[in-house]
Amino acid sequence: MTSLHRLTAPADSEYDVRPSASLPLFRLNDSLAMMKLARCCLIVALSFGFVLQAAAAETFDHQNGETISARQWDVADIRFRVESLSDRPVDVEFGATFSNESGDRFDVPGFYNGNDEYRVRFTPPSTGRWTYVTRASQAALDGKSGELKVTAAGDGRKGGIVIDSRSPRQFRYENGETYYPIAFESDWLFALDAENPNQIPKTRKLVDALAANGFNQVVMNVFAYDVNWKKDSRLTDEGDYGSPSVFPFGGNNDSPEHSQLNVEYFQRLDRVIEYLDQKGIVAHLMVYVWNKRVNWPAANSADDNRYFDYVVSRYQAYPNLIWDVSKEALGYGHNDVNYIHQRIERLRGLDAFKRLITVHDYGYCRRFPQNIDFVSVQLWSSELYGVMRNVWEAIPGKPILNIEHGGYERGPYVVFTGNYTSPEVCLERAYQCVFAGTFPTHYWQGAAWNVVIADIDALPPESRPRLDYYRHLRTLVDRYDLGNLIAGDKKSNAGFCLHDGKGLHVYYVPKECEFVGLRLPSETRGQTMTTTWFNPFDGTFGEPSKQEIVQWPAVAKPGDGFRILILKIESDANAK
């Protein structure tokens, strides 16, 4: 990777804003230089007629007596400038209370954003008039008041992710639409463009590919340093984002200054979260990771709390965000369950928007389901469907995400193989999660850990991940609303079934099956059923076939791999 200390617009940048050989030199934890660089880039860009990437969050300067025009579920950054800073500007207590005429109230923490500015980030949950009043330990920030006029949400804006109150195993958006997660792990997504002050071209390429193939959640770290296992000897520096120069604290990972936060690091992370938001992808944000060689401050220390509080304050307003306290939270001896309890309690106290919380540790989720909003599971068993059904039974009333099922699709480099690397086997395991009434996460060895290949199309066809398989899965999920079907009932002599309790049955038929014997209610005999086969590998639907329901109906499976059978029963009433 290139050095962080000389930041020029890269040759592949969408907008090359260089009028001369290079831009100013700076260290990423030098706030003043960063602000000067940003202003310089903006002036040059405007003079050459370029339009910089529009951010999902719009920034408004606080001015007494002026009303801010905002839209429901859009992120509004309200900026407050101060003439002088305290010795420790990050530690200044600052926030604002937002209220509307209906009596809704949000106590939103603010954050220091470098140079001479503080911000409160607010996403209006409803239309109408909202007022705010600031509170701060610094007089220049205290008691500032303002108003927002909030109009209806723009196209595609659906609000945050919540638990469906009518079906607590499921998620939905705040606007009421179903949210069915198909997740993709990319721990080092933060690093792709962290050394680029102007644009995020690599991030855009990877995120665009994910969005185009049906993924709507990315599991990612706020920060990770490097892996502990041996790296592939063929791996080049260009694709290895391990041991990055960037760091969320002062200093670097080898010699950290934990009492300082690197504000520029988080400014650049904002761009990633915002672009995911633009593309309709949820950021499943893991605040910590213990086994990726990060030099963290001591647990529960003032430095630890400062980092944690800053992350929560800065990112809670994004509607596309869900929290994960730590990747593999209890697996590496960093802390105990009490620490995780305390982090969750602290998070809930700080997060005015009440974003969903999970813990990347099934042991914790199983023992303390009351502390989390949804369950994250790491289970690699070969017979995955049955194992996931057991989890479903053991933890009632919670959505369940298999965040790591042991399938790590092979890439051009060997990164971490797990038990399964075939893209077809990984897909089978994803479908088994779906048919168990739970949700899947996909890992590709070219993007899951320190190795990140952003431009998938630049790879030879045989080295590209089969992301298209998940686009086809998304088609099936959306067409038949699989998340709201009933799982676990035995409706065939082999495979698994989802059904609506009426006339729709969707079967997973294993590749080993020559046919599937159907087990339909006796009262349906003599009626007509329509069967359609779906090929999960190419996304095609076969021609529908009608036949009379007999005592032991059976249907031959086409093809060699597993297939999906869609069965609809036409009742006598419907037939008429």
Secondary structure as the mmCIF struct_conf table of DSSP 4:
data_model
#
loop_
_struct_conf.conf_type_id
_struct_conf.id
_struct_conf.beg_label_comp_id
_struct_conf.beg_label_asym_id
_struct_conf.beg_label_seq_id
_struct_conf.end_label_comp_id
_struct_conf.end_label_asym_id
_struct_conf.end_label_seq_id
BEND BEND1 LEU A 4 HIS A 5
STRN STRN1 ARG A 6 ARG A 6
TURN_TY1_P TURN_TY1_P1 ALA A 11 ASP A 12
BEND BEND2 GLU A 14 TYR A 15
BEND BEND3 PRO A 19 ALA A 21
HELX_LH_PP_P HELX_LH_PP_P1 LEU A 23 PRO A 24
STRN STRN2 LEU A 25 LEU A 25
TURN_TY1_P TURN_TY1_P2 LEU A 28 ASN A 29
HELX_RH_AL_P HELX_RH_AL_P1 SER A 31 SER A 47
TURN_TY1_P TURN_TY1_P3 PHE A 48 GLY A 49
HELX_LH_PP_P HELX_LH_PP_P2 LEU A 52 ALA A 55
BEND BEND4 ALA A 56 ALA A 56
STRN STRN3 ALA A 57 ASP A 61
TURN_TY1_P TURN_TY1_P4 ASN A 64 GLY A 65
HELX_LH_PP_P HELX_LH_PP_P3 GLU A 66 GLU A 66
STRN STRN4 THR A 67 ARG A 71
TURN_TY1_P TURN_TY1_P5 GLN A 72 TRP A 73
STRN STRN5 VAL A 75 ARG A 81
BEND BEND5 GLU A 83 SER A 84
BEND BEND6 ASP A 87 ARG A 88
HELX_RH_3T_P HELX_RH_3T_P1 PRO A 89 ASP A 91
BEND BEND7 VAL A 92 VAL A 92
STRN STRN6 PHE A 94 ASN A 100
TURN_TY1_P TURN_TY1_P6 GLU A 101 SER A 102
STRN STRN7 ARG A 105 PRO A 109
STRN STRN8 PHE A 111 TYR A 112
BEND BEND8 GLY A 114 GLY A 114
TURN_TY1_P TURN_TY1_P7 ASN A 115 ASP A 116
STRN STRN9 GLU A 117 PHE A 122
BEND BEND9 PRO A 125 THR A 127
STRN STRN10 GLY A 128 ALA A 136
BEND BEND10 SER A 137 GLN A 138
HELX_RH_3T_P HELX_RH_3T_P2 ALA A 139 LEU A 141
TURN_TY1_P TURN_TY1_P8 ASP A 142 GLY A 143
STRN STRN11 SER A 145 THR A 151
HELX_LH_PP_P HELX_LH_PP_P4 ALA A 152 GLY A 154
TURN_TY1_P TURN_TY1_P9 ASP A 155 GLY A 156
STRN STRN12 ILE A 161 ILE A 163
TURN_TY1_P TURN_TY1_P10 SER A 165 ARG A 166
BEND BEND11 SER A 167 SER A 167
TURN_TY1_P TURN_TY1_P11 PRO A 168 ARG A 169
BEND BEND12 GLN A 170 GLN A 170
STRN STRN13 PHE A 171 TYR A 173
TURN_TY1_P TURN_TY1_P12 GLU A 174 ASN A 175
BEND BEND13 GLY A 176 GLY A 176
STRN STRN14 THR A 178 TYR A 179
STRN STRN15 ALA A 183 GLU A 185
TURN_TY1_P TURN_TY1_P13 ASP A 187 TRP A 188
HELX_RH_3T_P HELX_RH_3T_P3 LEU A 189 ALA A 191
TURN_TY1_P TURN_TY1_P14 LEU A 192 GLU A 195
BEND BEND14 PRO A 197 ASN A 198
HELX_RH_AL_P HELX_RH_AL_P2 PRO A 201 ALA A 212
TURN_TY1_P TURN_TY1_P15 ASN A 213 GLY A 214
STRN STRN16 GLN A 217 ASN A 221
BEND BEND15 VAL A 222 VAL A 222
BEND BEND16 ASN A 228 TRP A 229
HELX_LH_PP_P HELX_LH_PP_P5 LYS A 230 ASP A 232
TURN_TY1_P TURN_TY1_P16 SER A 233 ARG A 234
HELX_RH_3T_P HELX_RH_3T_P4 ASP A 237 GLY A 239
STRN STRN17 ASP A 240 ASP A 240
BEND BEND17 GLY A 242 SER A 243
BEND BEND18 SER A 245 SER A 245
BEND BEND19 PRO A 248 PRO A 248
STRN STRN18 PHE A 249 GLY A 251
BEND BEND20 ASN A 253 SER A 255
STRN STRN19 PRO A 256 LEU A 261
HELX_RH_AL_P HELX_RH_AL_P3 VAL A 263 GLN A 278
TURN_TY1_P TURN_TY1_P17 LYS A 279 GLY A 280
STRN STRN20 VAL A 282 VAL A 289
BEND BEND21 TRP A 290 LYS A 292
HELX_LH_PP_P HELX_LH_PP_P6 TRP A 296 ALA A 298
TURN_TY1_P TURN_TY1_P18 ALA A 299 ASN A 300
BEND BEND22 SER A 301 SER A 301
HELX_RH_AL_P HELX_RH_AL_P4 ALA A 302 TYR A 315
TURN_TY1_P TURN_TY1_P19 GLN A 316 ALA A 317
TURN_TY1_P TURN_TY1_P20 PRO A 319 ASN A 320
STRN STRN21 LEU A 321 LYS A 327
TURN_TY1_P TURN_TY1_P21 GLU A 328 LEU A 330
BEND BEND23 GLY A 331 HIS A 334
HELX_RH_AL_P HELX_RH_AL_P5 VAL A 337 LEU A 350
TURN_TY1_P TURN_TY1_P22 ALA A 352 PHE A 353
STRN STRN22 ILE A 357 HIS A 360
HELX_RH_AL_P HELX_RH_AL_P6 TYR A 362 ARG A 367
HELX_RH_3T_P HELX_RH_3T_P5 PRO A 369 ASN A 371
BEND BEND24 ASP A 373 PHE A 374
STRN STRN23 VAL A 375 GLN A 378
BEND BEND25 SER A 382 GLU A 383
HELX_RH_AL_P HELX_RH_AL_P7 LEU A 384 ALA A 394
BEND BEND26 ILE A 395 ILE A 395
TURN_TY1_P TURN_TY1_P23 PRO A 396 GLY A 397
BEND BEND27 LYS A 398 LYS A 398
STRN STRN24 ILE A 400 GLU A 404
BEND BEND28 GLY A 406 GLY A 406
STRN STRN25 GLY A 407 GLY A 407
STRN STRN26 TYR A 408 GLU A 409
BEND BEND29 PRO A 412 TYR A 413
BEND BEND30 VAL A 415 VAL A 415
BEND BEND31 ASN A 419 ASN A 419
STRN STRN27 TYR A 420 TYR A 420
HELX_RH_AL_P HELX_RH_AL_P8 PRO A 423 PHE A 435
TURN_TY1_P TURN_TY1_P24 ALA A 436 GLY A 437
STRN STRN28 PHE A 439 TRP A 444
TURN_TY1_P TURN_TY1_P25 GLN A 445 ALA A 447
BEND BEND32 ALA A 448 ASN A 450
STRN STRN29 VAL A 451 VAL A 451
HELX_RH_3T_P HELX_RH_3T_P6 ILE A 456 ALA A 458
BEND BEND33 LEU A 459 LEU A 459
HELX_RH_3T_P HELX_RH_3T_P7 PRO A 461 SER A 463
BEND BEND34 ARG A 464 ARG A 464
TURN_TY1_P TURN_TY1_P26 LEU A 467 LEU A 467
HELX_RH_AL_P HELX_RH_AL_P9 ASP A 468 TYR A 480
TURN_TY1_P TURN_TY1_P27 ASP A 481 ASP A 481
HELX_RH_3T_P HELX_RH_3T_P8 LEU A 482 ASN A 484
BEND BEND35 LEU A 485 LEU A 485
STRN STRN30 ILE A 486 ALA A 487
BEND BEND36 GLY A 488 GLY A 488
STRN STRN31 SER A 492 SER A 492
BEND BEND37 ASN A 493 GLY A 495
STRN STRN32 PHE A 496 HIS A 499
BEND BEND38 GLY A 501 GLY A 503
STRN STRN33 LEU A 504 VAL A 509
TURN_TY1_P TURN_TY1_P28 LYS A 511 GLU A 512
BEND BEND39 GLU A 514 GLU A 514
STRN STRN34 PHE A 515 GLY A 517
STRN STRN35 LEU A 518 LEU A 518
HELX_RH_3T_P HELX_RH_3T_P9 SER A 522 THR A 524
TURN_TY1_P TURN_TY1_P29 ARG A 525 GLY A 526
BEND BEND40 GLN A 527 GLN A 527
STRN STRN36 THR A 528 PHE A 534
TURN_TY1_P TURN_TY1_P30 PRO A 536 ASP A 538
STRN STRN37 PHE A 541 PHE A 541
STRN STRN38 SER A 545 GLU A 548
BEND BEND41 GLN A 551 TRP A 552
STRN STRN39 ALA A 554 ALA A 556
HELX_LH_PP_P HELX_LH_PP_P7 LYS A 557 PRO A 558
BEND BEND42 GLY A 559 GLY A 561
STRN STRN40 ARG A 563 GLU A 570
HELX_RH_AL_P HELX_RH_AL_P10 ASP A 572 ALA A 575
#
